[in-house]
Amino acid sequence: MSKRTHVLVIGAGIIGLSSAVWLQRAGYKVTIIDKQAPGEGASFGNAGVLAGFSRLPFTRFSMLKKVPKMLMDPESPLAIAPSYGLNMSTYGWHYYKSCFKYEQGRDSLTQIQMKAFDADQTILNLTGAQSFIRSEGSFALYSDAESVENAKTGDMLERQQQGVNLEFMDAVQIRDMEPKLAPFYAGGVYYPDTQFTVSPIDISRSYAKYFQENGGVIVQDEVSAVSDNDEYITAHTTQGAQHFDKLVIAAGSASKRLVAQLGLKLPLVSERGYHVMIKDNDESMPLNRPVAWLDKSVFMSPMDKGLRIAGIAEFADIDKPPVQRQLDNIKQSAKVMIGGDLEFTSEWLGSRPSTPDSVPVIGPMANHPNVVLAFGHSHIGLTLSGITGRLVTEIIDGVEPSVDLAGFSPERFS
Ligand SMILES: Cc1cc2nc3c(=O)[nH]c(=O)nc-3n(C[C@H](O)[C@H](O)[C@H](O)COP(=O)(O)OP(=O)(O)OC[C@H]3O[C@@H](n4cnc5c(N)ncnc54)[C@H](O)[C@@H]3O)c2cc1C
């Protein structure tokens, strides 16, 4: 492969940016096209956790059984917009089938997570983004003692078996490490190896800056259509048709439409999440690390502009307006987690690109080997961004990928 091969990356989210930096580092000429400024999609508003502990797919029959009750409960973090029902029927069918292959999904996630930390450190150091990273671990807490006990023989034991380093802590130990928290918890787990960022957008901006300083081109425009005639790729934008040698589709939850133009239908969905920012008035007692409240599926993270509480899994079109109830629920969780009168300074809504089996799509298209897909990272796109960029580059380089990509194949839902 000639190193002057020109690669187009669609999407300047954390996945597209990481892919572009890795490709550039390998000597490729790279152009990114995004309709927004870098990092302004889902990558803007995440909880900032490099969640190496996240290795268990959501595809469990025990989880499936809980879904109807959760959908009926207005305070639950799970919701499906009625207008999104058609997308969910295909997704739901694949989700059901994936429950039979739970261990396969878990193996894929564990394999990629084993390589994620080093790849993240490489690109964070290369681009100067390491200054936005903290290494204080993170907490995952439960409201009641029974859930803690169940975790010891359930989820958390399973995580340990997948190589995750964790420590069970009682309420006193947790309070000693996080005195700012209100006593909403009975106990939980401390992940000592977790890192987090105090500014997700600055990670994206650092990657974009490094990329441009080293000759990379970022064009702000929308790609309306793509095609591949085996000799070259054509991308249509408001500037007309442009030709490239290779294409990486990293357009987050909007990737589905572009991939369909190349003949592959994927059950990718938009799983919307929300965050609110809270003014942190008490600098004498900071929150030291991200804290997950597992009963409510929210993360509260200390960031450079205050505390961020993030969560909600709302399957809905990204272009539809935010739902006030979700914002109210998340604010209510914040009040329980730290108490007092809180001042909420901003609200945000973004769309996770989610697959039915919880495993991202990373790989070349079978019928279009010049097109590499890199999306579907759902709740762990920040965490897996470094390794995804590295894998995309290995695929285009034609070398053995550092993770077995069979479980990530674009064709696995066909
Ligand atoms: C509330 C919440 C909390 C989260 N917390 C965490 C966390 O703590 N840790 C973690 O690892 N992950 C977390 N995530 C998940 C993570 O944010 C996502 O997985 C990740 O940001 C996905 O990145 P992406 O680059 O694939 O998508 P995006 O960031 O959405 O980027 C896709 C880009 O493609 C562009 N695009 C789309 N279509 C076109 C087109 N046709 N032409 C041009 N451009 C186009 C968009 O403008 C966008 O910029 C969280 C997500 C949410 C919503």
The ligand as a Tripos MOL2 file, in Angstrom:
@<TRIPOS>MOLECULE
LIG
   53    58     1     0     0
SMALL
NO_CHARGES

@<TRIPOS>ATOM
      1 C1        -24.4250   10.6120   28.4700 C.3       1 LIG1
      2 C2        -23.2680    9.8240   27.9000 C.ar      1 LIG1
      3 C3        -22.2400    9.4240   28.7490 C.ar      1 LIG1
      4 C4        -21.1560    8.7010   28.2370 C.ar      1 LIG1
      5 N1        -20.1050    8.3790   29.0640 N.ar      1 LIG1
      6 C5        -19.0260    7.7300   28.5630 C.ar      1 LIG1
      7 C6        -17.8880    7.4700   29.3780 C.ar      1 LIG1
      8 O1        -17.8220    7.8720   30.5440 O.2       1 LIG1
      9 N2        -16.8610    6.7690   28.8430 N.ar      1 LIG1
     10 C7        -16.8700    6.3400   27.5380 C.ar      1 LIG1
     11 O2        -15.9220    5.6890   27.1130 O.2       1 LIG1
     12 N3        -17.9200    6.6160   26.7280 N.ar      1 LIG1
     13 C8        -18.9840    7.2960   27.2000 C.ar      1 LIG1
     14 N4        -20.0490    7.5820   26.3950 N.ar      1 LIG1
     15 C9        -20.0460    7.0900   25.0100 C.3       1 LIG1
     16 C10       -19.1990    7.9320   24.0790 C.3       1 LIG1
     17 O3        -19.4170    9.3160   24.2940 O.3       1 LIG1
     18 C11       -19.5300    7.5650   22.6290 C.3       1 LIG1
     19 O4        -19.4220    6.1650   22.4550 O.3       1 LIG1
     20 C12       -18.5680    8.2340   21.6730 C.3       1 LIG1
     21 O5        -18.5550    9.6220   21.8800 O.3       1 LIG1
     22 C13       -18.9300    7.9260   20.2150 C.3       1 LIG1
     23 O6        -18.0010    8.6070   19.4220 O.3       1 LIG1
     24 P1        -18.1790    8.6790   17.8460 P.3       1 LIG1
     25 O7        -16.9810    9.3820   17.3320 O.co2     1 LIG1
     26 O8        -18.4940    7.3250   17.3220 O.co2     1 LIG1
     27 O9        -19.5030    9.5350   17.6350 O.3       1 LIG1
     28 P2        -19.7450   11.1190   17.6770 P.3       1 LIG1
     29 O10       -18.9600   11.7720   18.7460 O.co2     1 LIG1
     30 O11       -21.2130   11.3100   17.7020 O.co2     1 LIG1
     31 O12       -19.1440   11.6120   16.3040 O.3       1 LIG1
     32 C14       -19.7460   11.3520   15.0640 C.3       1 LIG1
     33 C15       -19.5250   12.5610   14.1870 C.3       1 LIG1
     34 O13       -19.9700   12.2690   12.8680 O.3       1 LIG1
     35 C16       -20.5000   13.4530   12.3170 C.3       1 LIG1
     36 N5        -21.3660   13.0820   11.1990 N.ar      1 LIG1
     37 C17       -22.4310   12.2600   11.2250 C.ar      1 LIG1
     38 N6        -22.9550   12.1280    9.9870 N.ar      1 LIG1
     39 C18       -22.2190   12.9030    9.1650 C.ar      1 LIG1
     40 C19       -22.2660   13.1870    7.7690 C.ar      1 LIG1
     41 N7        -23.1790   12.6180    6.9730 N.pl3     1 LIG1
     42 N8        -21.3570   14.0410    7.2540 N.ar      1 LIG1
     43 C20       -20.4180   14.6140    8.0450 C.ar      1 LIG1
     44 N9        -20.3220   14.3760    9.3750 N.ar      1 LIG1
     45 C21       -21.2010   13.5210    9.9230 C.ar      1 LIG1
     46 C22       -21.2260   14.1060   13.4790 C.3       1 LIG1
     47 O14       -21.3840   15.4920   13.2560 O.3       1 LIG1
     48 C23       -20.3080   13.7820   14.6440 C.3       1 LIG1
     49 O15       -19.4060   14.8260   14.9390 O.3       1 LIG1
     50 C24       -21.1370    8.3370   26.8700 C.ar      1 LIG1
     51 C25       -22.1590    8.7590   26.0180 C.ar      1 LIG1
     52 C26       -23.2040    9.5230   26.5140 C.ar      1 LIG1
     53 C27       -24.2660   10.0010   25.5780 C.3       1 LIG1
@<TRIPOS>BOND
     1     1     2 1
     2     2     3 ar
     3     2    52 ar
     4     3     4 ar
     5     4     5 ar
     6     4    50 ar
     7     5     6 ar
     8     6     7 ar
     9     6    13 1
    10     7     8 2
    11     7     9 ar
    12     9    10 ar
    13    10    11 2
    14    10    12 ar
    15    12    13 ar
    16    13    14 ar
    17    14    15 1
    18    14    50 ar
    19    15    16 1
    20    16    17 1
    21    16    18 1
    22    18    19 1
    23    18    20 1
    24    20    21 1
    25    20    22 1
    26    22    23 1
    27    23    24 1
    28    24    25 2
    29    24    26 1
    30    24    27 1
    31    27    28 1
    32    28    29 2
    33    28    30 1
    34    28    31 1
    35    31    32 1
    36    32    33 1
    37    33    34 1
    38    33    48 1
    39    34    35 1
    40    35    36 1
    41    35    46 1
    42    36    37 ar
    43    36    45 ar
    44    37    38 ar
    45    38    39 ar
    46    39    40 ar
    47    39    45 ar
    48    40    41 1
    49    40    42 ar
    50    42    43 ar
    51    43    44 ar
    52    44    45 ar
    53    46    47 1
    54    46    48 1
    55    48    49 1
    56    50    51 ar
    57    51    52 ar
    58    52    53 1
@<TRIPOS>SUBSTRUCTURE
     1 LIG1         1 GROUP 0 **** ****
